[in-house]
C-alpha cells in the first residue's frame, strides 16, 4: 500500500501571493517530492496553471483540478483523468443564465473563465439574502446547481455535487488514498468543500472569513500567510503522523521522510 500523502492546494491567495514564501515552499517540497503527491485545485484551467509553473517557482504538480473542480488533468501532459465530471442533476447553462439575468449586481465573467460545466459571474459584496433568493429561484426552476460564492466577488455555478471537494474525493478514490493521507489547503469559500470530507485541512493566515470561521476539528488554522501557511500546516500534520507511527511501533522516530 502506498503510504505517501496527497496535498491538494488552492493557488491564488494560498500558494500564490508571496513570492518569497512560495520559494520556501518549493524548496521544502523538492526535498519531499518522493513522499508527497501534489495536486492544485483552482478556479484556473490547465493551460494558465502550466504557464504559472513555467514562470514562477511553483512546483510541478502531479494533477491539476481546474475550473473550481469541474476538470481533472494529469501533469504535464494535460490529459483528462477518467470520466470526470459526472453530472447527476439537471444542468442547462442557457436556462441558468436566464435565471441569473433576473438579478441585479451580477456581471458575467469573460468567456475565458466559462466552460460547459462552469458559469462564472462577478458579484461584489453580495448580500446573503440575495444568495438565498438566487438558490431558491434556481430550485423553483428545477435546476440542480452548486452555487459557490467566494472572495466577496466571485460567483460560480456548477453542476450539483461538482466542486473542489468532490473532485478531490473522486481522485482519492481512483488512487486509493485513505482520508488521513489527504491534506487540503485553501483561503476562500470555493475551497470550503475540501474541508468537509474528513481530510486534514490547512487554512492559511490570510484566508477570508468564510474559511477562518470553520470549526477547528481536523483543520489547522495557520498564523502564517500564503505559502508559508501551507508549509506551516504541512509540518504540523506530518509531525502528527510521525507521532502516530512512533506510538504504533511502525517507525523508530526521527524524520518521517
C-alpha positions in Angstrom: 0.0 0.0 0.0 1.3 3.5 -0.9 1.9 5.4 2.3 2.6 8.7 0.7 0.3 11.6 1.4 -1.6 13.8 -1.1 -1.6 17.6 -0.8 -4.4 19.3 -2.7 -3.9 23.0 -2.5 -5.6 26.1 -3.9 -3.3 28.5 -5.8 -4.4 32.2 -5.7 -4.2 33.5 -2.2 -2.9 30.2 -0.9 0.3 29.1 -2.5 0.4 32.3 -4.6 0.6 35.8 -3.2 4.0 36.0 -1.6 6.9 35.1 -3.9 9.4 34.6 -1.1 7.0 32.3 0.8 6.5 30.3 -2.5 10.3 29.9 -2.8 10.4 28.5 0.7 7.6 26.1 0.0 9.2 25.0 -3.3 12.5 24.3 -1.6 10.8 22.2 1.1 8.7 20.3 -1.4 11.7 19.5 -3.6 13.2 17.5 -0.7 9.9 15.7 0.0 8.7 15.1 -3.6 9.2 11.3 -3.3 6.9 11.2 -0.3 4.1 13.6 -1.2 1.9 13.8 -4.2 0.8 17.3 -5.2 -2.4 18.5 -6.8 -3.6 22.1 -7.5 -7.3 22.7 -7.0 -8.0 26.1 -8.5 -10.5 28.2 -10.4 -7.9 28.5 -13.2 -7.8 26.0 -16.1 -4.9 23.7 -17.1 -3.1 26.0 -19.5 -2.9 29.0 -17.2 -1.7 26.8 -14.4 1.0 25.3 -16.6 2.1 28.8 -17.5 2.4 29.7 -13.8 4.6 26.6 -13.2 6.9 27.7 -16.1 7.1 31.4 -14.9 7.3 31.0 -11.1 8.8 28.7 -8.5 5.5 26.9 -8.3 6.5 23.2 -8.2 5.3 20.8 -10.9 2.2 19.0 -9.7 1.0 15.5 -10.4 -2.5 16.7 -11.1 -4.4 19.9 -11.8 -8.0 20.1 -10.6 -9.2 23.1 -12.6 -12.3 25.2 -13.1 -13.3 25.0 -9.4 -13.4 21.2 -9.6 -15.0 20.8 -13.0 -11.9 19.4 -14.7 -9.1 17.0 -13.6 -5.9 16.7 -15.7 -2.7 14.9 -15.3 0.5 17.0 -15.4 2.5 17.7 -17.5 0.6 16.1 -20.5 -2.7 17.8 -19.7 -4.7 14.7 -20.4 -8.1 14.4 -18.7 -8.3 11.8 -16.0 -11.2 9.4 -16.2 -14.8 10.5 -17.0 -15.0 13.5 -14.6 -17.3 15.4 -14.1 -20.3 13.1 -13.6 -23.4 15.4 -13.6 -26.2 14.0 -11.5 -28.8 16.7 -11.9 -30.3 19.0 -14.5 -27.6 21.2 -15.9 -28.8 23.6 -18.6 -26.3 26.6 -18.9 -28.6 28.7 -21.1 -31.6 28.3 -18.7 -29.5 29.0 -15.7 -28.1 32.2 -17.3 -31.7 33.3 -18.0 -32.5 33.0 -14.3 -29.4 34.9 -13.2 -30.3 37.7 -15.7 -33.2 38.5 -13.3 -30.8 39.6 -10.6 -29.1 43.0 -10.4 -25.4 43.3 -9.5 -24.3 40.2 -11.4 -21.9 40.5 -14.3 -20.8 37.6 -16.4 -17.0 37.0 -16.3 -15.1 36.9 -19.5 -15.5 33.9 -21.8 -12.1 32.5 -20.9 -13.5 31.8 -17.4 -16.6 29.9 -18.7 -16.8 26.3 -19.7 -19.5 23.7 -20.5 -19.7 22.9 -16.7 -19.0 26.3 -15.1 -20.8 29.6 -15.2 -18.9 32.4 -13.5 -20.1 35.9 -12.6 -18.7 38.9 -10.7 -20.9 40.0 -7.8 -19.2 42.4 -5.4 -20.2 42.2 -1.8 -23.4 40.2 -2.4 -25.9 40.1 0.5 -26.5 36.6 1.9 -30.2 37.2 1.4 -29.7 37.7 -2.3 -27.8 34.4 -2.5 -30.6 32.6 -0.6 -33.1 34.1 -3.1 -30.9 33.0 -6.0 -30.7 29.5 -4.8 -34.5 29.3 -4.2 -35.2 30.7 -7.7 -32.9 28.1 -9.3 -34.6 25.4 -7.3 -38.0 26.6 -8.3 -36.9 26.4 -11.9 -35.8 22.8 -11.2 -32.1 23.4 -11.8 -29.8 21.3 -9.6 -26.9 23.8 -9.2 -23.9 24.2 -6.9 -23.7 27.9 -6.0 -20.3 28.9 -4.8 -19.5 32.5 -3.7 -16.0 33.5 -2.6 -13.7 36.5 -2.0 -16.8 38.8 -1.8 -16.6 38.9 -5.6 -16.7 35.6 -7.5 -19.9 33.7 -8.1 -19.5 30.3 -9.7 -22.4 28.0 -10.7 -21.5 24.3 -11.2 -23.4 21.1 -11.7 -24.8 19.8 -8.4 -22.2 17.8 -6.5 -19.3 19.1 -8.6 -16.8 21.2 -6.7 -13.2 21.1 -5.5 -14.1 18.7 -2.6 -15.9 16.2 -4.8 -13.1 16.3 -7.4 -10.6 15.6 -4.6 -12.7 12.7 -3.3 -13.0 11.2 -6.8 -9.2 11.4 -7.3 -8.6 10.0 -3.9 -10.8 7.0 -4.6 -9.2 6.4 -8.0 -5.7 6.5 -6.4 -6.8 4.5 -3.3 -5.9 7.2 -0.8 -7.3 7.0 2.7 -8.8 10.2 4.1 -6.0 10.6 6.6 -3.4 10.6 3.8 -5.0 13.6 2.2 -4.2 17.2 3.2 -6.1 20.2 1.7 -5.2 23.9 1.8 -7.2 27.0 0.9 -8.2 30.6 1.6 -11.7 31.3 0.3 -15.2 29.9 0.1 -14.6 28.0 -3.1 -12.2 25.8 -1.1 -14.7 25.0 1.7 -15.9 21.8 0.1 -12.5 20.3 0.5 -12.7 20.8 4.3 -15.9 18.8 4.9 -14.7 15.3 4.0 -12.6 14.3 6.9 -9.3 15.3 5.3 -6.6 17.2 7.2 -7.2 20.8 6.5 -4.9 23.8 6.4 -6.4 27.3 6.4 -3.7 30.0 5.7 -3.5 33.1 7.9 -4.7 35.5 5.1 -7.9 33.4 4.5 -11.3 35.1 4.1 -13.8 34.9 6.8 -15.7 32.0 5.2 -12.8 29.8 5.9 -11.5 31.4 9.1 -14.8 30.7 10.7 -14.7 27.0 10.0 -14.5 24.9 13.2 -11.1 23.7 14.3 -11.8 20.0 14.3 -9.4 18.4 11.8 -8.5 21.9 10.5 -5.2 23.6 11.3 -5.5 27.4 11.2 -2.1 28.8 10.5 -1.0 32.2 11.7 1.3 32.4 8.6 0.1 33.7 5.3 0.1 32.3 1.7 2.7 29.5 1.0 4.2 30.0 4.5 0.9 29.0 5.9 0.6 25.9 3.7 4.2 24.9 4.8 3.4 25.5 8.4 0.3 23.3 8.2 2.1 20.6 6.4 4.7 20.5 9.1 2.0 20.4 11.8 0.1 17.5 10.2 3.1 15.5 9.1 4.6 15.7 12.6 1.3 14.4 14.0 1.6 11.5 11.5 5.1 10.7 12.7 4.0 10.7 16.3 1.2 8.3 15.5 3.6 5.9 13.7 6.1 6.1 16.6 3.3 5.3 19.0 2.2 2.3 16.9 5.7 1.0 16.6 5.7 1.5 12.8 8.8 3.7 12.8 11.8 4.4 15.0 11.1 8.1 15.1 13.1 10.9 13.7 12.3 12.4 10.3 9.3 10.7 8.9 10.6 11.1 5.4 
